[in-house]
Amino acid sequence: MKRFCLEVTGDFACFTRPEMKVERVSYDVITPSAARAVFESIFWKPSIRWHVRRIEVLAPVRWVNLRRNEVKSKVSVSSVVSAMQGGDADVGIYADEPDERVQRAALFLRDVAYRLHADMEVCADRSDPAPEAKFHTMFERRALAGQCVNQPYLGCREFAARVRLVTDISAEPAPIDDSRDLGWMLHDMDFANPSDPQPVFFRAQMRRGAIEVGAGGVAR
């Protein structure tokens, strides 16, 4: 594996706690799964896997309360399948209908900045026989040029992230001087059983602004 580092900043972020059902409440910092999604938004292939190892918090944890207009309904899977097969199913949700609109409060993060460290694993059983260095170079080139598969975001797609590849860690500022127990945090989803994916959690400890993620978590 080869380790890469990204600096990620944004005006707002929301890494929703799964125990909150209706109102969105964010974790104090970015989750490993959200950090992995940032790397994947820049470069992803079936031949590689991203493993987040360390999260550094570069800005103080700040909060903001917002109320947003949302819709109550969700598009059903059966309707989407029917539409894809040429059926006449209506997969639209119309926000201008009074019965669909609902206003919900949310507790978001604001003015966030992180330094994310992740290992790129190039799978041994990949179909592409190219050497591992090819994949490393592709990611570096795309990250330096600001290219991405989709816009990196911070928890919610409307919260776009600004991303910069860090090439010299020694020249970067230190994380914030803050240590706290962040409690149980979502690590990722375990898809060992695709029909019943399970959430995996880990005990997040921030020491002088840094969180060591490790290789896995605990199913709960």
N, C-alpha and C positions, 0 to 999 in steps of 0.2 A: 504494500500500500504506500501511497505518497500523500503527504499532508498538504493541504492548501488552506489559505486564510482569506476571508472576506471581511471588509468593513461594511456594515449595513446600517443605514440611518433612515429615519422617516419622521414625518410630522405627527402621525398617529399610528397606533397599533392596538390589536386586540387578539390575545391568545386565550380563547374562551375556556374557562373551567368547565369540564363536562358535568359537574354536579349542579350547575345552574341550568334550569330548564327553559325559562322564557326570557328573562333579562340577561343580557350578556355581561359577564364580569371577567376581566382579563386576569391571567396570572401576572405576577410582578415582573417577569422577564420572559423573553422568547423561549418557547419550548424546543427541544431537540428536533421534533418532527417538523416544526415550522422552519427551523434553521436548515434542515435537510432539503426542504422544498425550495429554498433560495438557491442552493447549489444546483438542484435539478432544473430549475428554471433557466439556468445558464447553459448547462450541458448535461444531457442524459442520453444513454443508450441502453438497450437490454444487456449489453456486455459489462456494464459497470454498476457498482453500488456505492452509495455515499454513507459514511458513518461519522456522525457528529461526535467529537471528542471533548471539546472545550468551548465554553461560552464566556466571553469577557464583556462586562457591562461598562460602557464608556461614558454614560450620562446618568445623572441621578434619576431614580424612579419617581416619575411624576404622573399624576392622574388627572382625568377630566371626565365630567359627567355630561352625557349627550342624550338627547331624545331623537329617535329616527323613525321615519315612516317605513314600515315594512308590510309585507303581505302575509296572510295567514295560511294560505294553501301551499301545497307542494305538488308538482307535476308527478303523476303516477307513472311507475315503470311500464305498466301495461299500455298506457296511452303512447308513450315514446316508442315502444316496440311496434305498436300498430301503425304509427306514423311512418316509421322506418320501412315497414313492409308495404307501404303504399295505401294504407287505410286513411280514413277521413277523421281520425281522432284529433281533437283540439288540445294542443299541448301549451297553449298560451295562458298566462296569468296576467290579468289586466288590473294594474295598480290604480286605475282611475275609478274602479267600481267601489262604491262605499262599503259593500260587505266584505271586500278583500283587504282594505286598508286597516292597519292597526299601528298605533304608536307605542314604541317600547323604549324604556330607558336603558342605558348601558354605561358601564364604567370602563373607560379606555385608558391606555397609556398615551402620553404625549412626549414629543421631542426625544425619541429614543435613538440610541446609538449602541451598536454591538460590534464585537470582533469575533467572528465565528471560525473555529478550526474544525476541519473535517478531513477524513481519510478517503481517498478514492480507491476502491477495490476493483480491480479488473478481473472478472470471473475467469477461472481456468478453463471452463467448458464453453467459452464464448464461440459463436459461429464465425466471428471476424478474426482471422489468424494474425492480424497486425500486432506488432510488439506493444507492450504496455506504454512505452514512452510516447507513442502516437496519441493515445488518449489524454495523457498529461499535457502534451503540447496543444492539443485542440482546446482543452479547457482554458489554459492560460491565454491563448490567443483570443478566444471569445470574451473572456473576462476583461482583458485589457482593452478590447475594442468596444466594450459595452454592449455586446450582442447577447441575445437571450432567446430562448424558445417561447417563453411567455413572460409578461411583466412580473418581476419579483414583487411580492407583497408581504405585508406584515400581519398575518392572521386573517384579515378580511381583504378581498380583492380591491376594494376601493381605497385601501391604505397602501399606496405604491411605495416601494422601497428604493432608495438610492444605494448602489452597490459599487464597491471599489476593491480590486484585487490588491492584497497586501503582499509585497515581495520582500520587504525587509522589516521583520518584527522589531529589531533593536532600535529602529528609528521612529517607532510609533509611541504615542503617549501611553502611560500606565492606565489600567482600569481604575474605576472609582474606589476610594478607600471605604468600603462598606462590607460588613460581614453580617449575614443573617441566615436563619433557617427558613427556607421557602416552603417547607412541607413537601407533601407528595405531589409530584408533577407528572403530567403525561409524557412518557418517553416516546412511544410510537405505537402502532397497531401491529399485532401479530397475525399474519395471514397464513399460518400453518394450515388452518382449516378455512379455505376461502369462503365457505358458506356460513361461517360463524367467526368472523375476525374478533379478536379480543384485545382490549386496551392493555398496555404495559406501562407501569409507573415506576418512578425512581424517587428517592429522597434527595431533593435538591438542596445543596448547601453552598451558599455564596460566601467565599472567603476572599476578602480584599478585592471584591469586584469580579472574581472568577468562579465559574461553576465547572467542575470536572464531571463530565457526563458518563464516562465509562462505556463499556461495551454492551450493556443491556440493562434491563430493569426487572421488576417483579409484577407478575400478573395479579390483578386484584378484581 
